[in-house]
Amino acid sequence: MGSTNVAEAMEIMLLAVISPAIRCEWRLEEWQVAMVTTMVFLGFMAWSGVWGYLADRHGRWKVLLLATVWSSYYSGVTSFAPTYGWFVFLRSMVGCGVAGHSQGFILMTEFMPSKYRGRILPLGQIFWLIGSTIEILLAYLIVPTLGWRWLVRISTIPSIILLVVFKCIPESARYSVSVGSTQTAMKTLNYIAKMNRSCLPQGSLTDIQTEQTGKILDMVDSEYRRTTLQSWFIWLGTAFAYYGLVLTSSELLENNAVCKSMGVIEAKDVRNSLESCHCKTFESADYQTMVISTLGELLFVPFSPFIIETLGRRRSLALTMGTSGIFFLFLNICSSRAVLTTLLFILRALVSANFTIIYIYTAEVYPTNIRSLGLGSCSSMARIGAMIAPFIAQVLLGTWPVTALCLFSAVCFICSIMAYTLPIETQGRAMQEIKPSIPSI
């Protein structure tokens, strides 16, 4: 299931590495380049809840398979886009499909014992890191020689490989039980036991089928209303900070926007005429900067299991969010490239940690009958933050860098407070199968 993260990361990072190429080909303005990312996340937002609803109704495995086929198809078709308009439309359709990849995380979570979730699930960030790094390296090798269209085609290969091995992925046994299919669940568990050369314990599975599953109203009733509303904003702020940083890093490193705004750097040769503005391709140093920044996500991985298991989900998220806000403020200080790169490296680790923790918390806090819908709706809210981020990082940052960076910082601080005050702590808690208000039979 980590492979779904690889495929998703490559599709998202693709937007960053081909932006200069499509700007050159279609002579785009900055807002038009930002619009590509926004429309992708608009599709992501619109379909995250849909995939979650379908997964709670028809199963995680079927939805994940359909979403992978969808995103692979439209990603490949994108490489043949004749115009900017077609490119935006097709990439938004890719976003619709990639939104369903989160069901891979749900499947993995529902097979994981509670005492291991805090240790194992954060390691899933490694798969995202692998996908992002592969995409940057592919762009470095392919774009200057074969062009961006071949990069898009080659980037679909991981999804195609995933489709080939899909038969090895079982349906969630928890889901099967939640819909009353205990025989299917037993078949899955026996398959796992046989694969591990073990035996199932004696006993039988209890049928806890509920009449109503996957309803959005279940997420905002008295038991989950506060948790849901706070989680929605935290997801929005997490995505806003993460994608904002990804897009901001290149601008800060290449153009020193903060130092220029303070008058430290004199304006150089203003020959950024229409021609140079529309066509400025990435150089080797740019790709190196992106790789270094991306590798920052690896910094938190060795410590995340210890922190999450020691402090709990809420306090860990409050800590990483608050620290992210502080480091965004540090970016307002005019500094050397080495210091700036170090700050961005650490900040990338923090904002990726935010995503890791909130993913785990959301998957744990909701019962099985609304778990996919819960994660899907939260993911939809995250895409609102992701849609806003390009206009702050690529448009506002160029004119008012201090304002843009302080805005990112303020959102992180607000999310830190909300994380600390979440009403439910899921550390060490067994996965809930049904809503507490529904009596067991």
Secondary structure by P-SEA (a helix, b strand, c coil): caaaaaaaaaaaaccccaaaaaaaaccccaaaaaaaaaaaaaaaaacaaaaaaaaacccaaaaaaaaaaaaaaaaaaaaacccaaaaaaaaaaaaaaacccaaaaaaaaaaccccccccccccaaaaaaaaaaaaaaaaacccccccaaaaaaaaaaaaaaaaaacccccccaaaaaaacaaaaaaaaaaaaaaaaccccccbbbbbcccccccccccccccccaaaaaaaaaaaaaaaaaaaaaaaaaaaaaccaaaaaaacccccccccccaaaaabbbbcaaaaaaaaaaaaccccccccaaaaaaaccaaaaaaaaaaaaaaaaaaacccccaaaaaaaaaaaaaaaaaaaaaaaaaaacccccccaaaaaaaaaaaaaaaaaaccccccccccccaaaaaaaaaaaaaaaaaaaaacccccccccccccccccccc
